[in-house]
């Protein structure tokens, strides 16, 4: 698809009444949303590794821009014969891509955005940290390719990101979150690709496409998100034709890891409101 060999994983029953297709976050892959998926086993979930991440190869026919990723996502849904029937779900960076795809014409019965990037990170609660991160990626992009990739994959870089975003005080859960990030965060194709995708991630946000999204939309946002302030989510739903906000307290940008059961409950309630089946909801269990 658009030059990318795209790998994807299917969860849940083949005959489920509702299918949800996922666009994951930056430097993530299909594993990231598995804790939420596990809470809703009656849904058929399709989780691709987006181009250049995980086991999927980069795009070659379009740039790794928001428009390029959105075009790929629309093509992916269409290739699976799910246009107009599958619910679209984006997480973090994937919320920008999925919002762009829907605003550009992807037919879907509903849109779910977890930890939406509702405004530029440069306007978020951690603006200085964002500026430092931007400078870091741009430095990596200017260095020789091998050196740039080396510094982007350093243990301390991943650990700093993970420690900053995790808000839970549960030591066991924090340890598990860090392990997830160290296991999957460095599965990207190349230095040039990951820098190009990073520039896309900081150059756009959901608010740019909000007025053009006509389908029912759920934002599952976090009180302590370091990337997007709560007010930005309220501003976005105010300009969306049909949107609602579920705000989770005491959690940050890792809703899918820290409180997957609360994210699943919000999705369940939203699907019910749209007349879409979700099957049984799994009882919360410890990891």
C-alpha positions in Angstrom: 0.0 0.0 0.0 1.6 3.2 -1.2 4.9 1.3 -1.3 4.6 0.0 2.3 4.5 -3.7 3.1 2.0 -3.4 6.0 1.8 -6.0 8.7 -1.4 -6.2 10.8 -2.9 -8.2 13.6 -6.5 -9.2 14.1 -8.0 -9.7 17.6 -11.5 -10.9 18.6 -14.1 -13.0 16.8 -14.3 -12.9 13.0 -18.1 -12.7 13.2 -18.2 -9.8 15.7 -20.8 -7.2 14.8 -18.4 -4.4 15.3 -14.9 -4.0 13.9 -12.4 -1.3 15.0 -9.3 -0.3 13.0 -6.5 1.3 15.0 -3.9 4.0 14.1 -1.3 3.8 16.9 1.0 6.4 18.4 4.4 7.8 17.3 7.2 5.2 17.7 4.6 2.7 18.9 3.2 -0.3 17.1 0.2 -2.6 17.3 1.1 -4.0 20.8 0.4 -0.6 22.5 -3.4 -0.8 22.5 -3.5 -4.5 23.5 -4.4 -3.7 27.2 -7.5 -1.9 25.9 -8.3 -4.5 23.4 -8.2 -7.2 26.1 -11.1 -5.4 27.9 -13.5 -5.7 25.0 -13.1 -9.3 23.6 -16.4 -9.2 21.8 -15.1 -6.6 19.2 -13.0 -7.5 16.2 -9.9 -5.3 16.3 -7.5 -4.8 13.5 -4.1 -3.3 14.6 -1.6 -2.6 11.8 2.0 -1.4 12.4 1.9 1.9 10.6 4.4 2.4 7.8 8.0 2.5 9.1 7.1 1.3 12.6 7.2 -2.2 14.0 7.2 -4.8 11.1 5.8 -2.5 8.4 8.1 -0.9 5.9 8.1 2.8 5.1 6.0 4.5 2.5 7.6 5.1 -0.9 4.9 6.7 -3.0 3.9 9.5 -0.6 5.8 11.4 2.1 5.6 10.5 5.8 3.4 13.5 6.4 0.0 13.6 8.1 -1.6 13.5 4.6 0.7 10.6 3.6 -0.1 8.5 6.7 -3.9 9.4 6.3 -3.9 8.4 2.7 -2.2 5.1 3.7 -4.7 4.5 6.5 -7.7 5.1 4.2 -6.2 2.7 1.6 -5.6 0.1 4.3 -9.2 0.2 5.4 -10.4 0.0 1.8 -8.1 -2.9 1.0 -9.7 -4.9 3.8 -13.2 -4.1 2.5 -14.1 -2.2 5.7 -14.8 1.2 4.3 -18.0 2.5 5.8 -18.4 -0.3 8.3 -15.3 -0.3 10.6 -15.1 2.2 13.5 -11.8 4.2 13.4 -9.7 4.6 16.5 -6.5 6.7 16.9 -4.1 7.0 19.8 -1.9 10.0 20.3 -0.1 10.6 17.0 -2.7 8.3 15.5 -5.4 10.7 16.5 -4.1 13.3 14.1 -3.8 10.7 11.3 -7.2 9.2 11.8 -8.8 12.7 12.1 -7.2 13.7 8.9 -8.3 10.6 7.2 -12.0 11.0 8.3 -11.9 14.7 7.4 -10.6 13.8 3.9 -13.4 11.4 3.2 -12.7 8.1 5.0 -16.1 6.6 5.6 -16.6 5.3 9.1 -19.6 5.0 11.4 -17.7 6.6 14.3 -14.3 7.9 15.4 -12.6 7.3 18.8 -9.6 9.4 19.8 -7.5 8.2 22.9 -5.1 10.8 24.3 -5.9 13.1 21.3 -3.4 15.7 20.3 -5.9 18.5 20.3 -3.4 21.3 19.9 0.2 21.7 19.1 2.6 20.3 21.7 4.4 23.7 21.5 1.3 25.1 23.3 0.9 22.2 25.8 1.7 22.0 29.5 5.3 21.0 28.9 6.2 23.5 26.2 9.9 23.7 27.2 10.2 19.9 27.2 8.6 19.8 23.7 11.1 22.4 22.4 14.0 20.4 23.7 12.6 17.3 22.1 12.2 19.1 18.8 15.8 20.3 19.0 16.9 16.8 19.8 15.2 15.2 16.8 16.5 17.9 14.5 20.0 17.5 15.7 19.7 13.7 15.1 18.5 14.5 11.6 21.5 16.7 10.9 24.1 14.2 12.1 25.4 11.3 10.0 22.7 8.8 9.6 24.2 6.0 11.8 25.1 8.5 14.6 21.6 10.1 14.5 19.9 6.7 14.7 22.3 5.7 17.6 21.4 8.7 19.7 17.7 8.3 19.1 17.8 4.7 20.3 19.7 5.4 23.5 18.3 3.7 26.7 18.3 6.9 28.6 16.2 8.7 26.0 13.5 6.0 26.1 13.6 5.9 29.9 13.3 9.7 30.2 10.3 9.7 28.0 8.7 6.8 29.8 9.4 8.2 33.3 8.0 11.6 32.3 4.7 10.3 30.8 3.9 7.7 33.4 1.9 9.2 36.2 1.0 6.0 38.2 2.6 5.6 41.6 2.3 1.8 41.4 5.9 0.6 41.1 5.0 -2.7 39.4 2.9 -0.9 36.8 5.6 1.7 36.2 8.2 -1.1 35.7 5.9 -2.8 33.2 5.3 0.4 31.3 9.0 1.1 31.1 9.6 -2.5 29.8 6.9 -2.0 27.1 8.6 1.2 25.9 12.1 -0.3 25.9 10.8 -3.3 24.0 8.9 -1.6 21.3 9.8 2.1 21.1 12.9 1.6 19.0 11.3 -0.5 16.3 11.5 2.1 13.6 12.8 1.7 10.0 15.6 4.4 9.9 16.8 7.7 11.3 15.5 9.6 8.2 12.1 8.1 8.5 11.6 8.6 12.2 12.7 12.2 12.0 10.4 12.9 9.1 7.5 11.3 11.0 8.4 13.3 14.1 8.2 16.6 12.1 4.7 15.5 11.0 3.7 14.7 14.6 4.6 18.2 15.8 3.4 20.1 12.7 -0.3 19.2 13.0 -3.0 18.5 15.5 -6.7 17.3 15.6 -8.1 20.9 15.8 -7.0 21.5 12.2 -9.5 18.9 11.0 -12.2 19.1 13.7 -14.8 21.1 11.8 -14.7 18.6 8.8 -15.4 15.5 10.9 -19.1 14.8 10.7 -19.3 11.4 12.3 -19.9 10.8 16.0 -16.6 11.2 17.8 -15.4 10.3 21.3 -12.3 11.9 22.8 -10.9 10.0 25.7 -8.5 12.4 27.3 -6.4 12.7 30.5 -6.3 15.3 33.2 -2.5 15.2 33.6 -1.5 14.8 29.9 1.9 16.5 29.4 1.3 17.0 25.7 -2.2 18.5 25.5 -4.0 20.7 28.1 -7.6 19.8 29.0 -8.9 23.1 27.7 -7.7 22.2 24.2 -10.0 19.2 24.2 -13.0 21.3 25.2 -12.1 23.7 22.4 -12.0 20.9 19.9 -15.4 19.3 20.8 -16.9 22.8 20.7 -16.2 23.0 17.0 -16.9 19.4 16.1 -20.4 18.7 14.7 -21.0 15.6 16.9 -18.4 15.0 19.6 -18.2 14.1 23.3 -15.3 14.1 25.8 -14.5 11.6 28.5 -11.9 13.1 30.8 -10.0 10.6 33.0 -8.6 12.1 36.2 -5.2 11.4 37.7 -3.7 9.9 34.6 -1.5 11.3 31.8 -0.6 10.4 28.2 -0.5 6.7 28.9 -4.2 6.0 29.3 -3.8 2.7 27.3 -1.3 1.4 29.8 -2.4 2.9 33.1 -6.2 2.7 33.0 -7.2 0.5 30.0 -10.3 -0.6 31.8 -11.5 3.0 32.0 -10.8 3.6 28.3 -12.7 0.4 27.5 -15.7 1.5 29.6 -15.8 4.9 27.8 -15.6 3.1 24.4 -18.4 0.7 25.5 -20.7 3.5 26.5 -20.0 5.4 23.3 -20.6 2.4 21.0 -23.9 1.7 22.8 -24.9 5.3 22.2 -24.3 4.7 18.5 -26.3 1.5 18.4 -23.1 -0.5 17.8 -22.5 -3.9 19.5 -19.4 -4.3 21.7 -20.0 -7.8 23.1 -19.1 -8.5 26.7 -16.7 -6.3 28.6 -13.8 -8.0 30.4 -13.6 -7.7 34.2 -10.4 -5.7 35.1 -7.5 -7.9 36.0 -4.0 -7.2 37.4 -0.9 -7.5 35.2 
